[in-house]
Amino acid sequence: MIHFSDIQSQTKQSHSMTIRHLETARLHLRGLLPTDTSFINELIGHEEVRRFLGGPVPAIRRDAVVSSYFMVDEREMIWLAETKDFDQPLGLLFISNHREGEDLELSYQFHPDSWGLGYAIEATKRVLEYALNDMRLERLIAETQSANIASCRLLERLGMKELRRVQRFGAEQVIYTS
């Protein structure tokens, strides 16, 4: 089990404390805090959330995965999306190195309680704007299973275009570009 003091010391070494706070009409997007570990554990262990992400992270590995979210490299960022009115955590958004090594990737995981309410599009749109305008990236990519229709639609609503399809993790993946 992760202890609060362990996360505090890791966070001090990580740049995640300096992640820029972003806002939308309804949401705060902020860096992770030690108090977020229980929500993150629930999210990465959730069957529906992880359906197209290789399945729920096994309980034995969850502490290590949660810890890794607090220790990202200098080009990577993680935000927790929460409602402005109730500070209700909704999901995580990432800008991280894509597995092919050249581009940065936008990825996200939202709790099913927030699905269908427009939070994911609102949050991903703001992170994409931040990446392109503030970070001045030429492009940002996103990868999702072609079977994940909701995620494909979200990326297309963001204005991202299909770049290519690849077979990876035993399924067809679609790579989108901004």
N, CA, C and O atoms as a DFTB+ gen file, in Angstrom:
712 C
 N C O
     1  1       0.829      -1.183       0.000
     2  2       0.000       0.000       0.000
     3  2       0.876       1.249       0.000
     4  3       1.903       1.292       0.677
     5  1       0.476       2.247      -0.746
     6  2       1.230       3.499      -0.810
     7  2       0.922       4.330       0.420
     8  3      -0.233       4.462       0.825
     9  1       1.965       4.886       1.006
    10  2       1.799       5.748       2.162
    11  2       1.892       7.196       1.728
    12  3       2.640       7.530       0.809
    13  1       1.135       8.053       2.386
    14  2       1.095       9.468       2.072
    15  2       2.507      10.063       2.053
    16  3       2.829      10.839       1.154
    17  1       3.351       9.713       3.025
    18  2       4.708      10.270       3.098
    19  2       5.549       9.819       1.903
    20  3       6.409      10.567       1.438
    21  1       5.309       8.595       1.397
    22  2       6.041       8.130       0.221
    23  2       5.716       8.987      -0.983
    24  3       6.616       9.373      -1.729
    25  1       4.444       9.291      -1.184
    26  2       4.027      10.119      -2.317
    27  2       4.567      11.528      -2.152
    28  3       4.997      12.136      -3.133
    29  1       4.557      12.069      -0.923
    30  2       5.074      13.412      -0.710
    31  2       6.535      13.502      -1.121
    32  3       6.923      14.453      -1.799
    33  1       7.350      12.536      -0.727
    34  2       8.767      12.601      -1.071
    35  2       8.979      12.397      -2.561
    36  3       9.858      13.030      -3.146
    37  1       8.197      11.531      -3.187
    38  2       8.313      11.346      -4.627
    39  2       7.881      12.600      -5.365
    40  3       8.515      12.989      -6.346
    41  1       6.815      13.235      -4.910
    42  2       6.299      14.412      -5.578
    43  2       7.324      15.537      -5.516
    44  3       7.445      16.311      -6.466
    45  1       8.055      15.640      -4.425
    46  2       9.075      16.685      -4.315
    47  2      10.159      16.498      -5.370
    48  3      10.740      17.479      -5.834
    49  1      10.442      15.259      -5.756
    50  2      11.462      14.986      -6.755
    51  2      10.916      15.129      -8.164
    52  3      11.685      15.274      -9.114
    53  1       9.630      15.092      -8.309
    54  2       8.977      15.117      -9.602
    55  2       8.631      16.534      -9.989
    56  3       8.464      17.393      -9.123
    57  1       8.521      16.791     -11.282
    58  2       8.114      18.112     -11.730
    59  2       6.600      18.233     -11.795
    60  3       6.083      19.286     -12.168
    61  1       5.874      17.170     -11.438
    62  2       4.423      17.212     -11.567
    63  2       3.810      18.313     -10.707
    64  3       2.698      18.758     -10.991
    65  1       4.500      18.760      -9.674
    66  2       3.986      19.851      -8.854
    67  2       3.971      21.155      -9.642
    68  3       3.234      22.074      -9.283
    69  1       4.766      21.263     -10.708
    70  2       4.846      22.492     -11.483
    71  2       3.981      22.441     -12.740
    72  3       4.046      23.344     -13.573
    73  1       3.187      21.414     -12.879
    74  2       2.299      21.321     -14.029
    75  2       1.325      22.484     -13.979
    76  3       0.734      22.780     -12.940
    77  1       1.173      23.123     -15.100
    78  2       0.310      24.288     -15.177
    79  2      -1.148      23.909     -14.929
    80  3      -1.678      22.967     -15.517
    81  1      -1.770      24.667     -14.047
    82  2      -3.190      24.491     -13.761
    83  2      -3.961      25.038     -14.963
    84  3      -3.717      26.160     -15.408
    85  1      -4.883      24.245     -15.478
    86  2      -5.704      24.657     -16.614
    87  2      -7.162      24.680     -16.174
    88  3      -7.554      23.960     -15.256
    89  1      -7.952      25.505     -16.829
    90  2      -9.372      25.578     -16.505
    91  2     -10.204      25.566     -17.767
    92  3      -9.745      25.952     -18.842
    93  1     -11.427      25.118     -17.616
    94  2     -12.448      25.217     -18.649
    95  2     -13.676      25.821     -17.960
    96  3     -13.608      26.200     -16.791
    97  1     -14.770      25.908     -18.665
    98  2     -15.978      26.475     -18.071
    99  2     -16.413      25.716     -16.821
   100  3     -16.880      26.325     -15.859
   101  1     -16.262      24.380     -16.829
   102  2     -16.760      23.568     -15.712
   103  2     -15.689      22.832     -14.933
   104  3     -15.980      22.233     -13.898
   105  1     -14.450      22.866     -15.414
   106  2     -13.430      21.974     -14.859
   107  2     -12.161      22.687     -14.417
   108  3     -11.775      23.720     -14.966
   109  1     -11.526      22.102     -13.409
   110  2     -10.144      22.392     -13.043
   111  2      -9.325      21.211     -13.558
   112  3      -9.722      20.059     -13.382
   113  1      -8.210      21.482     -14.178
   114  2      -7.239      20.456     -14.550
   115  2      -5.971      20.808     -13.777
   116  3      -5.377      21.862     -14.003
   117  1      -5.561      19.942     -12.878
   118  2      -4.446      20.247     -12.000
   119  2      -3.503      19.071     -11.891
   120  3      -3.847      17.939     -12.233
   121  1      -2.300      19.361     -11.405
   122  2      -1.346      18.302     -11.134
   123  2      -1.851      17.395     -10.021
   124  3      -2.749      17.758      -9.261
   125  1      -1.264      16.220      -9.940
   126  2      -1.688      15.240      -8.940
   127  2      -1.241      15.631      -7.540
   128  3      -0.183      16.228      -7.342
   129  1      -2.072      15.280      -6.589
   130  2      -1.770      15.474      -5.172
   131  2      -1.764      14.114      -4.482
   132  3      -2.414      13.182      -4.956
   133  1      -1.048      13.984      -3.381
   134  2      -1.041      12.701      -2.670
   135  2      -2.441      12.211      -2.303
   136  3      -2.670      11.005      -2.217
   137  1      -3.358      13.116      -2.091
   138  2      -4.725      12.727      -1.726
   139  2      -5.502      12.128      -2.900
   140  3      -6.619      11.646      -2.710
   141  1      -4.935      12.148      -4.105
   142  2      -5.601      11.595      -5.287
   143  2      -5.383      10.095      -5.456
   144  3      -5.982       9.484      -6.341
   145  1      -4.544       9.498      -4.630
   146  2      -4.174       8.093      -4.863
   147  2      -5.356       7.141      -4.828
   148  3      -5.388       6.178      -5.594
   149  1      -6.321       7.382      -3.967
   150  2      -7.443       6.440      -3.905
   151  2      -8.302       6.525      -5.166
   152  3      -8.764       5.499      -5.666
   153  1      -8.523       7.744      -5.689
   154  2      -9.257       7.876      -6.945
   155  2      -8.492       7.211      -8.090
   156  3      -9.090       6.512      -8.907
   157  1      -7.187       7.419      -8.154
   158  2      -6.372       6.825      -9.219
   159  2      -6.436       5.307      -9.127
   160  3      -6.580       4.631     -10.147
   161  1      -6.330       4.761      -7.916
   162  2      -6.440       3.311      -7.721
   163  2      -7.771       2.784      -8.241
   164  3      -7.819       1.749      -8.906
   165  1      -8.844       3.496      -7.937
   166  2     -10.168       3.080      -8.408
   167  2     -10.225       3.124      -9.935
   168  3     -10.746       2.204     -10.566
   169  1      -9.693       4.186     -10.524
   170  2      -9.750       4.363     -11.966
   171  2      -8.983       3.260     -12.699
   172  3      -9.508       2.655     -13.634
   173  1      -7.755       2.998     -12.282
   174  2      -6.936       2.020     -13.006
   175  2      -7.351       0.580     -12.731
   176  3      -6.936      -0.337     -13.440
   177  1      -8.166       0.384     -11.705
   178  2      -8.682      -0.954     -11.412
   179  2     -10.086      -1.185     -11.945
   180  3     -10.658      -2.256     -11.739
   181  1     -10.644      -0.202     -12.622
   182  2     -12.040      -0.261     -13.067
   183  2     -12.154      -0.992     -14.411
   184  3     -11.508      -0.618     -15.390
   185  1     -12.972      -2.020     -14.440
   186  2     -13.146      -2.861     -15.637
   187  2     -13.581      -2.044     -16.862
   188  3     -13.008      -2.200     -17.940
   189  1     -14.580      -1.184     -16.708
   190  2     -15.082      -0.415     -17.850
   191  2     -14.073       0.612     -18.337
   192  3     -13.890       0.774     -19.544
   193  1     -13.421       1.303     -17.420
   194  2     -12.426       2.315     -17.780
   195  2     -11.292       1.671     -18.567
   196  3     -10.802       2.244     -19.540
   197  1     -10.881       0.493     -18.151
   198  2      -9.692      -0.153     -18.711
   199  2     -10.018      -1.152     -19.826
   200  3      -9.145      -1.902     -20.262
   201  1     -11.258      -1.164     -20.283
   202  2     -11.684      -2.134     -21.297
   203  2     -10.783      -2.118     -22.537
   204  3     -10.429      -3.179     -23.051
   205  1     -10.417      -0.955     -23.014
   206  2      -9.579      -0.832     -24.210
   207  2      -8.139      -0.455     -23.867
   208  3      -7.375      -0.036     -24.736
   209  1      -7.782      -0.607     -22.606
   210  2      -6.434      -0.255     -22.148
   211  2      -5.712      -1.455     -21.545
   212  3      -4.853      -1.304     -20.676
   213  1      -6.062      -2.622     -22.005
   214  2      -5.391      -3.819     -21.521
   215  2      -6.010      -4.423     -20.268
   216  3      -5.436      -5.334     -19.671
   217  1      -7.156      -3.934     -19.871
   218  2      -7.834      -4.461     -18.691
   219  2      -7.403      -3.751     -17.430
   220  3      -6.449      -2.974     -17.441
   221  1      -8.106      -4.017     -16.340
   222  2      -7.765      -3.379     -15.064
   223  2      -6.334      -3.726     -14.648
   224  3      -5.864      -4.843     -14.863
   225  1      -5.667      -2.766     -14.061
   226  2      -4.337      -3.038     -13.521
   227  2      -4.539      -3.967     -12.327
   228  3      -5.323      -3.658     -11.429
   229  1      -3.836      -5.108     -12.307
   230  2      -3.992      -6.043     -11.179
   231  2      -3.672      -5.355      -9.846
   232  3      -2.779      -4.511      -9.774
   233  1      -4.401      -5.722      -8.810
   234  2      -4.238      -5.104      -7.494
   235  2      -2.785      -5.115      -7.033
   236  3      -2.322      -4.153      -6.419
   237  1      -2.070      -6.184      -7.323
   238  2      -0.672      -6.308      -6.885
   239  2       0.246      -5.271      -7.547
   240  3       1.313      -4.961      -7.018
   241  1      -0.171      -4.734      -8.707
   242  2       0.656      -3.760      -9.443
   243  2       0.173      -2.313      -9.286
   244  3       0.851      -1.387      -9.729
   245  1      -0.964      -2.117      -8.675
   246  2      -1.563      -0.764      -8.643
   247  2      -0.700       0.261      -7.920
   248  3      -0.571       1.390      -8.394
   249  1      -0.107      -0.098      -6.789
   250  2       0.727       0.874      -6.071
   251  2       1.880       1.350      -6.940
   252  3       2.204       2.538      -6.941
   253  1       2.502       0.442      -7.677
   254  2       3.621       0.815      -8.547
   255  2       3.149       1.731      -9.674
   256  3       3.831       2.696     -10.017
   257  1       1.996       1.435     -10.243
   258  2       1.460       2.271     -11.322
   259  2       1.114       3.654     -10.793
   260  3       1.449       4.659     -11.419
   261  1       0.449       3.715      -9.649
   262  2       0.109       5.015      -9.053
   263  2       1.385       5.808      -8.783
   264  3       1.447       6.997      -9.095
   265  1       2.386       5.176      -8.216
   266  2       3.660       5.860      -7.947
   267  2       4.281       6.399      -9.220
   268  3       4.838       7.496      -9.226
   269  1       4.188       5.629     -10.307
   270  2       4.782       6.078     -11.576
   271  2       4.109       7.339     -12.094
   272  3       4.744       8.138     -12.782
   273  1       2.836       7.530     -11.773
   274  2       2.133       8.739     -12.205
   275  2       2.700       9.987     -11.528
   276  3       2.573      11.092     -12.057
   277  1       3.318       9.817     -10.373
   278  2       3.913      10.939      -9.664
   279  2       5.367      11.181     -10.074
   280  3       5.977      12.160      -9.643
   281  1       5.916      10.309     -10.891
   282  2       7.316      10.412     -11.313
   283  2       7.389      10.368     -12.837
   284  3       7.698       9.328     -13.419
   285  1       7.106      11.486     -13.474
   286  2       7.121      11.541     -14.929
   287  2       8.350      12.302     -15.395
   288  3       8.922      13.093     -14.644
   289  1       8.754      12.062     -16.636
   290  2       9.936      12.771     -17.130
   291  2       9.569      14.201     -17.518
   292  3       8.396      14.575     -17.524
   293  1      10.579      14.984     -17.838
   294  2      10.377      16.426     -18.034
   295  2       9.439      16.784     -19.177
   296  3       8.864      17.873     -19.168
   297  1       9.265      15.913     -20.152
   298  2       8.357      16.215     -21.272
   299  2       6.932      15.742     -21.013
   300  3       6.032      16.022     -21.805
   301  1       6.725      15.043     -19.936
   302  2       5.415      14.443     -19.666
   303  2       4.630      15.247     -18.628
   304  3       5.200      15.892     -17.748
   305  1       3.304      15.186     -18.762
   306  2       2.429      15.873     -17.823
   307  2       1.202      15.022     -17.548
   308  3       0.712      14.303     -18.420
   309  1       0.722      15.117     -16.330
   310  2      -0.508      14.424     -15.939
   311  2      -1.372      15.424     -15.188
   312  3      -0.911      16.115     -14.280
   313  1      -2.630      15.483     -15.588
   314  2      -3.606      16.321     -14.900
   315  2      -4.721      15.455     -14.345
   316  3      -5.087      14.440     -14.938
   317  1      -5.254      15.857     -13.213
   318  2      -6.496      15.297     -12.709
   319  2      -7.585      16.300     -13.083
   320  3      -7.477      17.486     -12.770
   321  1      -8.620      15.828     -13.745
   322  2      -9.766      16.670     -14.084
   323  2     -10.778      16.553     -12.962
   324  3     -11.132      15.450     -12.545
   325  1     -11.243      17.698     -12.471
   326  2     -12.258      17.707     -11.425
   327  2     -13.243      18.836     -11.701
   328  3     -12.913      19.822     -12.360
   329  1     -14.445      18.675     -11.189
   330  2     -15.466      19.705     -11.367
   331  2     -15.112      20.929     -10.528
   332  3     -14.567      20.811      -9.431
   333  1     -15.430      22.098     -11.060
   334  2     -15.184      23.336     -10.316
   335  2     -16.112      23.463      -9.117
   336  3     -15.706      23.933      -8.054
   337  1     -17.349      23.044      -9.294
   338  2     -18.327      23.284      -8.232
   339  2     -18.168      22.379      -7.017
   340  3     -18.377      22.835      -5.893
   341  1     -17.809      21.123      -7.204
   342  2     -17.719      20.191      -6.073
   343  2     -16.350      19.545      -5.904
   344  3     -16.181      18.692      -5.032
   345  1     -15.361      19.936      -6.724
   346  2     -14.038      19.308      -6.695
   347  2     -14.136      17.789      -6.811
   348  3     -13.353      17.057      -6.204
   349  1     -15.105      17.327      -7.597
   350  2     -15.313      15.895      -7.814
   351  2     -14.323      15.396      -8.859
   352  3     -14.361      15.870      -9.995
   353  1     -13.425      14.446      -8.519
   354  2     -12.506      13.927      -9.530
   355  2     -13.255      13.155     -10.606
   356  3     -14.161      12.372     -10.321
   357  1     -12.853      13.396     -11.849
   358  2     -13.519      12.777     -12.999
   359  2     -12.611      11.850     -13.780
   360  3     -13.052      10.812     -14.272
   361  1     -11.334      12.222     -13.897
   362  2     -10.439      11.407     -14.703
   363  2      -9.039      11.983     -14.756
   364  3      -8.731      12.981     -14.105
   365  1      -8.206      11.338     -15.539
   366  2      -6.814      11.736     -15.726
   367  2      -6.562      12.032     -17.191
   368  3      -7.128      11.386     -18.073
   369  1      -5.709      13.015     -17.444
   370  2      -5.266      13.344     -18.797
   371  2      -3.751      13.366     -18.796
   372  3      -3.122      13.791     -17.827
   373  1      -3.178      12.908     -19.884
   374  2      -1.726      12.762     -19.973
   375  2      -1.206      13.379     -21.270
   376  3      -1.848      13.286     -22.316
   377  1      -0.052      13.999     -21.190
   378  2       0.795      14.234     -22.355
   379  2       2.054      13.453     -22.029
   380  3       2.748      13.752     -21.057
   381  1       2.343      12.455     -22.843
   382  2       3.484      11.583     -22.548
   383  2       4.157      11.159     -23.841
   384  3       3.624      11.352     -24.933
   385  1       5.326      10.585     -23.695
   386  2       6.057      10.088     -24.854
   387  2       5.291       8.928     -25.470
   388  3       4.903       7.983     -24.783
   389  1       5.080       9.016     -26.776
   390  2       4.425       7.906     -27.473
   391  2       5.416       6.754     -27.589
   392  3       6.626       6.963     -27.672
   393  1       4.887       5.552     -27.594
   394  2       5.749       4.365     -27.584
   395  2       6.678       4.284     -28.778
   396  3       7.704       3.607     -28.706
   397  1       6.349       4.960     -29.889
   398  2       7.237       4.933     -31.055
   399  2       8.372       5.948     -30.930
   400  3       9.279       5.965     -31.762
   401  1       8.327       6.789     -29.902
   402  2       9.474       7.598     -29.538
   403  2       9.597       9.004     -30.097
   404  3      10.316       9.810     -29.507
   405  1       8.949       9.346     -31.184
   406  2       9.166      10.667     -31.771
   407  2       8.192      11.717     -31.278
   408  3       8.584      12.865     -31.064
   409  1       6.940      11.355     -31.095
   410  2       5.898      12.322     -30.772
   411  2       5.463      12.230     -29.324
   412  3       5.709      11.240     -28.635
   413  1       4.811      13.291     -28.885
   414  2       4.107      13.256     -27.610
   415  2       2.668      12.863     -27.888
   416  3       2.106      13.182     -28.936
   417  1       2.087      12.162     -26.924
   418  2       0.748      11.587     -27.091
   419  2      -0.212      12.147     -26.046
   420  3       0.142      12.303     -24.877
   421  1      -1.408      12.442     -26.479
   422  2      -2.509      12.791     -25.592
   423  2      -3.244      11.503     -25.242
   424  3      -3.629      10.741     -26.130
   425  1      -3.435      11.264     -23.960
   426  2      -4.249      10.120     -23.545
   427  2      -5.069      10.522     -22.326
   428  3      -4.820      11.554     -21.702
   429  1      -6.041       9.697     -22.003
   430  2      -6.991      10.061     -20.961
   431  2      -7.713       8.827     -20.463
   432  3      -7.831       7.824     -21.168
   433  1      -8.196       8.920     -19.227
   434  2      -9.040       7.898     -18.604
   435  2     -10.050       8.644     -17.750
   436  3      -9.668       9.424     -16.878
   437  1     -11.330       8.416     -17.989
   438  2     -12.381       9.061     -17.208
   439  2     -13.250       8.016     -16.524
   440  3     -13.520       6.952     -17.080
   441  1     -13.673       8.331     -15.333
   442  2     -14.539       7.438     -14.575
   443  2     -15.896       7.355     -15.262
   444  3     -16.388       8.369     -15.756
   445  1     -16.521       6.164     -15.307
   446  2     -17.828       6.020     -15.975
   447  2     -18.912       6.959     -15.454
   448  3     -19.834       7.298     -16.195
   449  1     -18.822       7.380     -14.208
   450  2     -19.816       8.320     -13.678
   451  2     -19.805       9.648     -14.433
   452  3     -20.786      10.392     -14.395
   453  1     -18.703       9.947     -15.116
   454  2     -18.592      11.210     -15.850
   455  2     -18.855      11.056     -17.353
   456  3     -18.868      12.046     -18.084
   457  1     -19.063       9.826     -17.811
   458  2     -19.269       9.587     -19.236
   459  2     -20.589      10.203     -19.706
   460  3     -21.577      10.230     -18.973
   461  1     -20.580      10.693     -20.939
   462  2     -21.795      11.214     -21.555
   463  2     -22.191      12.613     -21.101
   464  3     -23.264      13.092     -21.468
   465  1     -21.355      13.278     -20.315
   466  2     -21.673      14.609     -19.807
   467  2     -20.813      15.706     -20.442
   468  3     -20.914      16.872     -20.061
   469  1     -19.972      15.335     -21.405
   470  2     -19.147      16.319     -22.097
   471  2     -17.862      16.700     -21.391
   472  3     -17.120      17.552     -21.880
   473  1     -17.582      16.082     -20.246
   474  2     -16.359      16.429     -19.516
   475  2     -15.094      16.024     -20.275
   476  3     -14.121      16.777     -20.304
   477  1     -15.104      14.850     -20.881
   478  2     -13.901      14.367     -21.573
   479  2     -13.550      15.271     -22.744
   480  3     -12.379      15.612     -22.915
   481  1     -14.521      15.670     -23.554
   482  2     -14.226      16.544     -24.689
   483  2     -13.755      17.910     -24.194
   484  3     -12.839      18.498     -24.768
   485  1     -14.373      18.410     -23.142
   486  2     -13.996      19.716     -22.587
   487  2     -12.550      19.689     -22.074
   488  3     -11.777      20.611     -22.335
   489  1     -12.200      18.647     -21.358
   490  2     -10.856      18.542     -20.777
   491  2      -9.799      18.266     -21.850
   492  3      -8.741      18.895     -21.845
   493  1     -10.072      17.331     -22.770
   494  2      -9.070      17.018     -23.795
   495  2      -8.859      18.196     -24.740
   496  3      -7.741      18.431     -25.199
   497  1      -9.923      18.933     -25.033
   498  2      -9.786      20.124     -25.890
   499  2      -8.845      21.132     -25.240
   500  3      -7.999      21.719     -25.914
   501  1      -8.993      21.333     -23.929
   502  2      -8.130      22.300     -23.232
   503  2      -6.686      21.828     -23.200
   504  3      -5.773      22.635     -23.378
   505  1      -6.462      20.547     -22.977
   506  2      -5.085      20.027     -22.952
   507  2      -4.472      20.106     -24.353
   508  3      -3.295      20.440     -24.490
   509  1      -5.243      19.807     -25.377
   510  2      -4.740      19.921     -26.752
   511  2      -4.369      21.369     -27.069
   512  3      -3.317      21.619     -27.656
   513  1      -5.212      22.318     -26.692
   514  2      -4.896      23.744     -26.896
   515  2      -3.613      24.124     -26.168
   516  3      -2.772      24.839     -26.712
   517  1      -3.470      23.651     -24.957
   518  2      -2.264      23.928     -24.176
   519  2      -1.020      23.374     -24.885
   520  3      -0.001      24.057     -24.986
   521  1      -1.111      22.151     -25.365
   522  2       0.034      21.522     -26.029
   523  2       0.443      22.282     -27.292
   524  3       1.629      22.508     -27.530
   525  1      -0.523      22.665     -28.081
   526  2      -0.223      23.314     -29.359
   527  2       0.137      24.790     -29.192
   528  3       1.030      25.288     -29.878
   529  1      -0.540      25.490     -28.295
   530  2      -0.322      26.930     -28.161
   531  2       0.727      27.303     -27.128
   532  3       1.609      28.114     -27.410
   533  1       0.647      26.729     -25.947
   534  2       1.579      27.097     -24.879
   535  2       2.893      26.319     -24.951
   536  3       3.970      26.886     -24.767
   537  1       2.795      25.030     -25.217
   538  2       4.012      24.217     -25.348
   539  2       4.621      24.356     -26.738
   540  3       5.780      24.004     -26.955
   541  1       3.838      24.867     -27.668
   542  2       4.249      25.096     -29.055
   543  2       4.690      23.830     -29.768
   544  3       5.660      23.823     -30.526
   545  1       3.951      22.758     -29.504
   546  2       4.226      21.512     -30.213
   547  2       3.686      21.638     -31.630
   548  3       2.650      22.264     -31.858
   549  1       4.392      21.042     -32.572
   550  2       3.901      21.035     -33.953
   551  2       2.658      20.180     -34.082
   552  3       1.743      20.491     -34.844
   553  1       2.642      19.103     -33.326
   554  2       1.479      18.225     -33.336
   555  2       1.481      17.388     -32.065
   556  3       2.490      17.254     -31.374
   557  1       0.319      16.838     -31.792
   558  2       0.144      15.896     -30.700
   559  2      -0.592      14.714     -31.305
   560  3      -1.499      14.894     -32.117
   561  1      -0.208      13.517     -30.918
   562  2      -0.896      12.343     -31.446
   563  2      -1.694      11.683     -30.328
   564  3      -1.498      11.966     -29.146
   565  1      -2.583      10.811     -30.729
   566  2      -3.365      10.012     -29.782
   567  2      -3.545       8.639     -30.406
   568  3      -3.702       8.521     -31.621
   569  1      -3.523       7.605     -29.581
   570  2      -3.691       6.234     -30.071
   571  2      -4.793       5.561     -29.285
   572  3      -4.827       5.635     -28.057
   573  1      -5.690       4.907     -29.994
   574  2      -6.781       4.188     -29.349
   575  2      -7.145       2.972     -30.179
   576  3      -6.868       2.929     -31.378
   577  1      -7.755       2.000     -29.560
   578  2      -8.225       0.837     -30.312
   579  2      -9.334       1.274     -31.260
   580  3     -10.183       2.088     -30.899
   581  1      -9.325       0.731     -32.470
   582  2     -10.390       1.055     -33.418
   583  2     -11.756       0.611     -32.876
   584  3     -12.782       1.175     -33.255
   585  1     -11.775      -0.382     -32.007
   586  2     -13.026      -0.853     -31.409
   587  2     -13.576       0.123     -30.366
   588  3     -14.739       0.023     -29.976
   589  1     -12.751       1.057     -29.918
   590  2     -13.178       2.041     -28.919
   591  2     -13.837       3.215     -29.653
   592  3     -13.238       4.278     -29.819
   593  1     -15.059       3.003     -30.080
   594  2     -15.796       3.970     -30.896
   595  2     -15.922       5.321     -30.188
   596  3     -15.751       6.363     -30.821
   597  1     -16.216       5.318     -28.894
   598  2     -16.378       6.578     -28.154
   599  2     -15.094       7.401     -28.178
   600  3     -15.142       8.617     -28.362
   601  1     -13.952       6.750     -27.994
   602  2     -12.681       7.466     -28.007
   603  2     -12.351       7.971     -29.415
   604  3     -11.861       9.089     -29.574
   605  1     -12.617       7.157     -30.425
   606  2     -12.397       7.605     -31.807
   607  2     -13.245       8.842     -32.104
   608  3     -12.753       9.805     -32.692
   609  1     -14.492       8.819     -31.707
   610  2     -15.384       9.979     -31.936
   611  2     -14.874      11.216     -31.204
   612  3     -14.877      12.316     -31.757
   613  1     -14.439      11.035     -29.968
   614  2     -13.928      12.160     -29.203
   615  2     -12.741      12.795     -29.929
   616  3     -12.687      14.015     -30.083
   617  1     -11.804      11.983     -30.368
   618  2     -10.621      12.505     -31.047
   619  2     -10.994      13.214     -32.349
   620  3     -10.404      14.237     -32.696
   621  1     -11.959      12.676     -33.056
   622  2     -12.419      13.320     -34.292
   623  2     -13.133      14.639     -33.985
   624  3     -12.988      15.608     -34.730
   625  1     -13.898      14.680     -32.901
   626  2     -14.551      15.936     -32.490
   627  2     -13.529      16.993     -32.097
   628  3     -13.800      18.188     -32.208
   629  1     -12.364      16.564     -31.641
   630  2     -11.278      17.498     -31.333
   631  2     -10.627      18.055     -32.596
   632  3      -9.821      18.983     -32.530
   633  1     -10.983      17.482     -33.745
   634  2     -10.365      17.901     -35.005
   635  2      -9.135      17.091     -35.366
   636  3      -8.429      17.424     -36.318
   637  1      -8.872      16.036     -34.620
   638  2      -7.724      15.186     -34.935
   639  2      -8.086      14.294     -36.111
   640  3      -9.236      13.889     -36.275
   641  1      -7.089      13.998     -36.917
   642  2      -7.280      13.194     -38.128
   643  2      -6.533      11.871     -38.003
   644  3      -5.465      11.783     -37.399
   645  1      -7.138      10.847     -38.598
   646  2      -6.475       9.543     -38.593
   647  2      -5.177       9.620     -39.384
   648  3      -5.160      10.069     -40.530
   649  1      -4.097       9.178     -38.761
   650  2      -2.780       9.165     -39.392
   651  2      -2.477       7.792     -39.977
   652  3      -2.030       7.670     -41.117
   653  1      -2.732       6.759     -39.172
   654  2      -2.489       5.387     -39.636
   655  2      -3.098       4.402     -38.651
   656  3      -3.525       4.767     -37.556
   657  1      -3.123       3.146     -39.071
   658  2      -3.580       2.053     -38.202
   659  2      -2.431       1.071     -38.045
   660  3      -1.654       0.830     -38.969
   661  1      -2.350       0.515     -36.846
   662  2      -1.308      -0.470     -36.557
   663  2      -1.917      -1.598     -35.743
   664  3      -2.928      -1.415     -35.065
   665  1      -1.299      -2.749     -35.816
   666  2      -1.664      -3.882     -34.953
   667  2      -0.734      -3.836     -33.752
   668  3       0.487      -3.896     -33.897
   669  1      -1.314      -3.732     -32.580
   670  2      -0.508      -3.659     -31.370
   671  2      -1.377      -4.146     -30.213
   672  3      -2.583      -3.900     -30.195
   673  1      -0.779      -4.824     -29.267
   674  2      -1.495      -5.322     -28.085
   675  2      -2.644      -6.247     -28.480
   676  3      -3.656      -6.309     -27.783
   677  1      -2.495      -6.955     -29.573
   678  2      -3.507      -7.914     -29.998
   679  2      -4.763      -7.293     -30.578
   680  3      -5.797      -7.955     -30.659
   681  1      -4.692      -6.025     -30.985
   682  2      -5.869      -5.353     -31.543
   683  2      -5.432      -4.251     -32.505
   684  3      -4.307      -3.755     -32.441
   685  1      -6.345      -3.882     -33.390
   686  2      -6.055      -2.774     -34.294
   687  2      -6.132      -1.460     -33.530
   688  3      -7.101      -1.200     -32.817
   689  1      -5.112      -0.644     -33.683
   690  2      -5.034       0.671     -33.047
   691  2      -5.109       1.747     -34.130
   692  3      -4.583       1.567     -35.229
   693  1      -5.759       2.857     -33.819
   694  2      -5.794       3.999     -34.723
   695  2      -4.951       5.099     -34.106
   696  3      -5.132       5.453     -32.941
   697  1      -4.038       5.632     -34.885
   698  2      -3.214       6.744     -34.423
   699  2      -3.755       8.008     -35.093
   700  3      -3.844       8.094     -36.318
   701  1      -4.112       8.981     -34.263
   702  2      -4.645      10.269     -34.720
   703  2      -3.571      11.343     -34.537
   704  3      -2.684      11.212     -33.693
   705  1      -3.663      12.396     -35.334
   706  2      -2.756      13.524     -35.197
   707  2      -3.562      14.829     -35.199
   708  3      -4.609      14.944     -35.837
   709  1      -3.039      15.783     -34.475
   710  2      -3.707      17.101     -34.416
   711  2      -3.414      17.885     -35.693
   712  3      -3.880      19.014     -35.845
